[in-house]
Amino acid sequence: MVYVGIPKGQANQEEEVLKTIQDGDSDELTIKRFTESREKPGALWHIYAAKDTEKIREFLKKVAEEQGQENPVDHDPIHDQSWYLDRSLRKRLHQEYGVQGWAIVQFLGDVVFIPAGAPHQARTGGHWLVIWGRCLSMWLMFFCSLQVHNLYSCIKVAEDFVSPEHVKHCFWLTQEFRYLSHTHTNHEDKLQVKNVIYHAVKDAVGILRANESSLSRP
């Protein structure tokens, strides 16, 4: 989080931000960073374990049916990025499926690492920014989220990278994307994980060959 702008002349906004942080199930230490240390909060995240993805997907489909919405086979409630789990839905998710995530308030200067394959959500001040999905690797922010909540106007810098330990998640997500409709924004294989692996191996082999003589010395 490289910038957080607090508008002038809006006296009630601080109370609204505090209420949002509290309603977001943030812990006491996080709340004190805002109320006592006067740090600037930029975004509110909710991050879930990758192992709970199917439970979350099933829950979102259930809620959609309750609201009279269809669940087309070529769409996905996570990759569609059309849901935000508010406090009542998060409570239902915990009670009915035993799934509980982590609430993280990102303050100015904070970095948020999102584990591979982890569904996550956030919001932006006054509006819901729907980016519900899953991380493809050890990505920082988008491509795989539920939503992000920006508490104030802010600028976030995202760095996307693939870690060897989480390549399998990339393949799983690539397979999930294939079942989406051809017009879906996530249908395209944007990560190109096979190309990433190919070039990583090629570079590694090239370095080994270039240093083969020194490596073979006793």
C-alpha positions, 0 to 999 in steps of 0.5 A: 500500500503506497498511498492512502488519501483521507479526504478533508471536510468529512467528519463522519467518515472516520466513524464509518471506517471504524465501523467497517473495520469492526464489522469486518471481524478485525482483531483488537490489535488491528483496531488499535492501529487505527484508533490509537496509533492513528495509522491510515487504513487502505483496504479490508481483506478477507482471505480463506484457505485454499482447501475450503474453496469447494465449500465456499463455491457450494455455499455461494451456489446455495445462496444464489438459488435462495435468491432465485438466481441461476447457476449456469454450468459454464459459470463459476460463483468464484471466478464470476467475481460477483459476490461479496461475503458480508458479515451475515454471509460470513457467519452463515459460511462458518455455521453451515460449512465450518469455514472461517477466513482471516480479516486483514486491514492493509494500512499504508506501507503494509504488504499483503501476501495471498497464499496460492489458490486462496479465495479472497475478497476486499472492498473500496470505500462506499462501494464493493469492488468485486474481485472474488476468485482464487490466487493462481500461485503466490500472487499478491492481489488480483486474479483470484479473489472475492473482493477488496474493500478500500477504506479510503482512497488508496493506491496499491501496487501488485506483484504477481509471481509463481513459486515452485511449491504452488505450481499445482494450484496453477494447473488446477485453476487453468483447468477450472478456467477451461470450463468457463464460457468463451466470453468469460473474462477468466476463460483465457489462460492468462498465467501461461503456466506451461510457458513459465515452467518451460522457461524456468527449466530452460534457464536452470539447465543453461546455468548448469551447463555454463558452470558444468566444469566448475560443478564437476570439480572434486 
